[in-house]
Amino acid sequence: MYYETLMDTPYGVMRLQSDDEALTNAGFISTAEVSGTNEISNIKRDGPLAAPLQLALDWYQRYFDGEEPDPAEVPIRPEGTPFQMEVWSIVRQIPYGEVLSYGEIARKIAAQRGIPRMASQAVGGAMKANKIFILIPCHRVIGADGSMVGYGTLPNSLELKRALLRHEGMLEI
């Protein structure tokens, strides 16, 4: 069974989805999506939530309340290619309130693989496929020059990225 719930946050509505074992999706959604219908027919929206979804709700609430909860508290199951998983593993290690550039992540992957270089654009492509926002903190990945680039597909995505970084104490961003 799959479970879904919506959560109001200071930065908009998030849709959280899980199965009985892990969080599988957590992302900000548009106003139109909030009132729209979901094509997945086996999602349970009423009644008790699966344990991973309840853990995620509690974790996100503490995060938005200004705490720094440990992301390891929430079991997640991202779906992606081996390369995407490699990128997301590095991104999950970026501490609260800190950032890395796409290029720095590319250099880490190149070093792990023992190759001379890796394209930053490949890292960007992997970040674009992330479906578990904040727990896989793609908002902490910035351009080499410190610029805000890439973050979701919502019209206000870069403003949202800046807001999340300010939330984490990165006031200069």
Secondary structure, 3 states (H helix, E strand, C coil): CEEEEEEEECCEEEEEEECCCCEEEEEECCHHHHHCCCCCCCEECCCCCCHHHHHHHHHHHHHHCCCCCCHHHCCECCCCCHHHHHHHHHHCCCCCCCCEEHHHHHHHHHHHHCCCCCCHHHHHHHHHCCCEECCECHHHEECCCCCCCCCCCCCCHHHHHHHHHHHCCCCCC
